[in-house]
């Protein structure tokens, strides 16, 4: 019902910046919250940041002050601006969309972010 496509990952040196984008398609009017999660091999997927359709944002403590999430609510496109990147930010980053009406979570395919020291 909702499809998500991420872009913007890559390789960057520590201290650098990247901007991730996620475009939703399908029944986008049903989306209430969009967000970004990340996962490293052998670890659980963890929250990075979320933003609601009314603009309320939430961040993991590890990224506060460095990452900024935003959303074009009409297009249901979300962005994650990542500044002052650290090697520990290296992970596959996944876009998420949550639709309360369907009680469903949707995920993108993931985009690799690698931060070299």
Secondary structure, 3 states (H helix, E strand, C coil): CEEEEEECCEEEECCCCEEEEEEEEECHHHCCEEEEEEECCCCCCEEEEEEECCCCEEECCCCCCCEEEEEECCCCEEEEEECCCCHHHCEEEEEEEEEHHHCEEEECCCEEEEEEC
